[in-house]
């Protein structure tokens, strides 16, 4: 969660002053005053100011009650409390006061959470030995997580969303100290478990320890099919598919997760997918049209072209985004899954359909090319889309030139394709 950090001994008067200055900026009627307040916010909190951070905080101010008629100091204090992850101003004040007592459970919990994020296992071990009740304590922030949830680097404060190299050892320490393996966090609407948060988190995946963490939690009895374990009323496998964690989804599927039509399709289990259909091609009562459509979209996202073909033959809709934000062709193009792209084009998938972020299929392929850290080849996907009639937008060549991550050779080949289909500098 987006949440400002607190120093070890926060100054309550400073935050009271910030709230008063925020109210004054919002009441002045001058748009620049909010921007200036945001600049002072970062300076006062000794945080590095980034343009993106400034934009975010300004947008949140403008979307709050503070820009409605007659804002009050209580509205400004509420905003400051929420920016630090607390439910309201009184709870924020209580936390600040508790942090001034070094032996308070709140202060110890904050120190332990920071130790987990930084990999300081010696400090964590000392804190658990000094205050054994810490293992069952919870964050006073809105997410109300236990220390075990912090190993996921997901759903907690964004400044603590890190995966240190010794996180597996840290997880073992917490579980040995008595951490409740299926304790629930209020992150993402509530009901999240450590397993669900680990499975859907990008940080342990990038650190190469996601499966090891999941295995530890399973070994300690974590429920793999617990409803809502990944938040947003999703099971862990559903959450993996919706958050781009295809490898974790397959791991859970191979370790006994109960698969629906949606999750079987999203993990490439064609034989299980077929089992949800009758001989005449109709859906059995154990599956729904919504599961079919979402399964089709996940199969496109993760490149299971045999599943894509089967579900197209059994009624998958090429336009229906099923609340995922994009069509199947968008998802296939973003992941450079050429066979699925070609299948969708052959079946008449719309090329200029707009996803929830305002992009066409070609633009989503561009997003995938710019952000994918694998070695997938996007050139054939661009060629297939352009040959099928995808429109080249103004500024594409300039956009491509600004991309630094992709290999230069791929950039040159895509630039050549774009020029061939009408792009101009």
N, C-alpha and C positions, 0 to 999 in steps of 0.2 A: 504494500500500500504506500502511496505517496505520503510521506510523513517527515517533517523536519526533526532533526536530532536535537537532543537536549544536552547541555554540558553537565558534568558531574555535580556541580553546585549551581543550578540555574537561579537567576535573579528574578524574583517575582515582579519587582517594581519595573523591571525592563519590559516584561510582557504586558503589564498594565499600560505602560507608556505606548507600546506598539499599538495596542487596541485603541487608545484615545487618538493617536495620530491617524490610524486607519479610518476611524469614524470621521475625523476632520477632513481627510482626503476625499471620502465618498460624499460628504455633504457640501463640498465646495462648489461643485458643478463644473470644475475644470478637469477634463479627461486626463491631462498630463499629471495631475496630482496623485492619481492611483499608481501610475508608473514610477513616480519619484518615491512614493511610499514603498513600493516593492524593492526598489534599489536599496533603500535604507534598511529594509528587512534583511537582505542578504549581507549587507555590511555589518549590521549589528550582531548577526548570528555567526559571523566569521565564516560564511559559506562562499565557495567559489561561485561567482555569478555567471550563468550561461544564459544566452538569449532564449533558449527553449524553456528554461526554468522560469525566467521572467514572464514569458508569454503565458505559461500555465497558471502562475499565481494571479496574474492580471485577469485572465479569463474566469478563474474561480471567484475572484472578487466581484466581477461584473455579473456573474450568474447567481450571486448570493442575495440575501435580503438587504444587503447594504446599499444597493442601488434602487431599492424601492422607496416610496415616499416615507419620510420620517424615520430613518434608521436610528437605532439606539446604541448606547454603549454596550448593552448586553449582546446585541447582534454582532458587534465588532469583537467582543471577547469570545463569543461562540466561534467565530471564524478562526481566530488565533488558536483556540483549543483544538478545533478540528484539523487545522494544518499540522498539528503535532500528533494527530492520531487519537485524540481523546473525545469522548462522547459529548462533553460539555465543559464549560468553564470551571464549575466547582470541582470536577474530577481532575482537571488539569492542575488547578491550584493545589489540590491534595497531593498529587504526584510530586510537584515541585517541593512542597514542604517535606515530604517523606524522603526525597533525595538528599536533604540536608542532614538526615540522620544516617550515618554510615552503616549502622547495624540494622536498619529497617529492612524488611523483606523486599520492599519495592526497590531500594537501592541495590541490594544484593542480586535481585533478579536482573536488573539492568546490566550489572557487571557481568553476570553469567551469560546473558544474551550476547553481549559484546565479545566475550571470550569464545563463544561458539563461532561467531562470524569471523573472528580473526584466527581461529585455530589454536588459541591459548589453552591447551588442555590442562596444564598445571594449575592455572588460576581456577579453571572450572572445577577441577578435582578438589582444590582447597575450599572453594565456596560450598560445594556439596557436603564436604566433611564437616565444615563449621556449622552449616544450617541445613540439616537433612530434609527439613520440610520444603526446601526450595524445589525439590523435584516435582512436587505437586502444585507449586505456585503458578500463577498465571499473570501474564502481562496486564497492566491496567489500561492499555490502549484498547480501542474498539474491537480488535480481532481476538483479544482475550486468550491468546495462545499459551501453551505450556512450553517449557524449554525444548522438549522433543520436537515440537513443530518447527523450531528454528533451524533444524538440520536440513530442512527442505529448501531454505532460502526462497520462500514463496509465500505470499499472503501476509508477511510480516513487514516491518519498516523497510522501505526500499534501500536505505543506507546500510542495512544489515543483510541484504540479499547477496551473499557471497558463499562460495563453497571452498573452504580451505582444503589443503591436500590430506589432512588427517581427519576428515569429517566422519569416515567410517569408524575410526577409533573413538571419536567423540560420541557417536551414536551408541556404540557398545557400552561406553561409560554411563550414559544416561539411562539406558535400559537396565544395566546392572544395578543402578542406584534406585530402581523401582519406578521408572517412568511408565505411565499408563499408555500402552501402545496404541489403543484406539480412542484416546482422549480427543474430544472435538474442539475445534477452533471456530470462531465466528467469522473467519475470513470468507470472502466470496459468498455471502449469504448464510453462512453457518453450516455446521455438520462436517467440516473438513477434518480428516485425520492426517497424521504424519505420512502414511502411505499414499494417500490421495494427493497430498501436496508435493511429495517427492516425485511421484510419477508424472506430474504435470509441470514440473519446474525445468527451465532451460539450464540453470546453473550447474546442478549435479550432472546433467547430461554432457555439458561442455567439458566438465572436469573429468569425465570418464568414470564416474562412480555411481551413476544412477542405479544400475542393476544391482550392484553390491549393497547399496542402501535398501533397496526394495527387498532383497533377499534376507537381510538382517531383520527387517520388520516382519516379514512373513514367518521367519524362524521363531519370532517371539509372539506369534499368534495373531498378527494383524489380519483383520477381515478384508478379504480381497474384493468382495462384492457388496460392501456396506453402502447402502443408498446415501447419496450426497457426500461421499468421502472426498470427492474432488471439488466440492462446492457447486453452486449454481444447480443444485438438485441432480448432479451427475455422478454416476459411478466412476471409479478410477479409470476404467478403460474408456468410457465416453469422454471423460475429461482429457485424457491423453490425446485422443483423436481430435478434439476441438482445439487443442493448444499446440498442435504440431509435434507432439511427442510420439511419433509412430513406433519407434524402437521400444519404448517403455510399454506401449499398448500391446505389442507382440510378446514382450516378456511376460506380462500379466496373463495374456491369453494362453501362453504355454505353461503357466503355473497354476492353472485351474480356474481362471475367471470364467464365470458363466456368460456365454456369448448369446446375444440377441442377433436378429438379422442385421441390425445396424453395426454392431461391434464385430460380428463375424466378417462382414464385408469390409470394414475398415482395417481389419488385420489380415486380409487376404485369404480367408478360409473358405475357398470356393465350395468344397464338399458340404460344409456346414450351412453355407448360404443356400445351396440347392435343397437342403433338407427342410427349409421353411416354405417350400412350394409343393403343390400337388402335381400329379402327373400331367394334368391339363394346363399347367402353368399358373393356376390361381394361387393366391397366398393362402397358407393355412391359417387357422384361427390363432396360432401362437405368434403371429407377426402382424404388423400394421403397415399401411401405405407410407406413413411417416418414417418408419424404420427403414423401409425399402429406399425411400428417397435420400435420407441422410446417409445410409450405407453406401449408396451410389456416389454421393459427393465425397465421402471419405476415401472410397476406392480410387476416385479420380485424383484426390490430393496425394495419395501415397503410391500411385502408379500400379495398382493391381488391375491390369488391363483385362485379364480374363473375367474378373468379377464385374468390371465395367461393362464388358460385352454382354455377359449374362443378364445383368440387371436392365440394360437397355432393351434387351429382347423381352424382358418381363415388365415393362411399363415405366421404367425410370424416366423422369421428365428432364429434358435438356435445359429448361428455363428456370425451374423451381430451385430457389436457393435454400429453401427449408431452414431459414433463420441462421445459416452459417456465414452469410455475408457475400456469397459469390456462387456462380453456377459451376457445374462440373468442369466445363472447359476452362474457366478461370483457374480452378484449383489445379487441373492437370498442367496448364501452361506455367503456373507459378513454380511447380515442382520439376519442370523439364521432363515430363513423362510423355514422350513423343507418341508412343502407340495409343495411349488414351486420348491424346490430342487429336490424332488422325481419326480414331474411331468416332469421336464426338463430331468432328467436321463432316465426316461421311454421313452421319445421321442427321445433319442439318442444324447443328448447334449454332446459336446466334453469335456472331463475332463482335457486335457492337453493344451487347448487353452491358449495363453498368453495374459494377459491384457496389457494396455499401460504402466504399471509400471513394467512389466517383471515378473508378477506372474501367477501361475496356479490357478485353482479354489480352490484347497486345501489351497494354500498359501493365497488366498484372504479370505478364511474362517478363517485362522489363524490371519490375520490382523484384521478382525472384532472381533474375540475373544479377542485380546489384547487391542483393542481401544474402544469397546462398553461399555458405562457406564450404560447400562440398565441391567435388570436381565434375559435377554434371554439366553436360554440353547443352547450352541453350540455343546454339545457332540453328540446328534443325527445327526447333520449335518455332523460332522466329520465321524461318523459311516457310514452314507449313502454314502458319497463320497468314503471312503476307500473300502467299500463292493462292490462298482461299479467299482473299479479298479484304483482309483486315486493313483499316485505314491508318495511314501514318499521320500522326499529329505534328503540328508545327513545334519546332524546338527539340525534336527527338535527337538530332545529331549533337546539339549543344549539351543536352542532358547526358548523352552517352559519353561525351568527352570528359565530363566532370566525374565519372565513376572511376574510383581508384582501386577497388578491391578485385574486380574480375581480371583475368589474364588479358594482356594487351592484344594478343593474337585474336582472342574471341571478340574483343571490342572492334578490331579492324574488320573482321568478317561480318559482324552484325551491321557495322556502319556501311559496308559495301552493299549488303542486302537492302538496307533502308534507302540508300541512294537509288538502287535499281527500281525500287517501288515508289519513287517520287519524293523522297526526303531531300530538302535543300538546306544548306548552311544558313 
